[in-house]
Amino acid sequence: MVKSCLIIYDNIDISKFPKLIAFFKRTGDGYQSKKSKKLTKSEIDRFLSSADDKEFLMIKVGLILGIAGACRTDELVNLTVDDIEDVGYSLIVKIPNTKTKIPRIFVVTPMWEICLNCFENTCPFVLPTSSISAFFVLQSRKM
């Protein structure tokens, strides 16, 4: 990383300095990267059941859709109402634009749908067009 930063920002190629490269290799030994913290199933269940819907409903819906579909942040942001289909007993969610350029479909089971229905009943709104993100519209109405 230091090597690429020096080339980009200062136009210095450190490959011409072998002692400097050896120094970086020596000092980098034993470096341990920091791991991200993970939520456990019990923590997620506790958040979904105990967090106040007035304040955290948008986060609950994002959490449910993100976990159910293993979605990246940009996939959730670009999700529109047209991408979600209610088939009565569950929801079918289509992710058309993915990082891998392969559209993906997943199902939200009835266990999660209870919270999503609560969201729908709590926040009545006019459905946005397919060009507007559902999360963006709902967040702006919340303010």
Salt bridges, closest charged atoms under 4 A:
ASP45 OD2 - LYS41 NZ 3.00
ASP53 OD1 - LYS60 NZ 2.59
GLU75 OE2 - ARG72 NH1 3.59
GLU75 OE1 - ARG104 NH2 3.01
GLU85 OE1 - LYS94 NZ 3.97
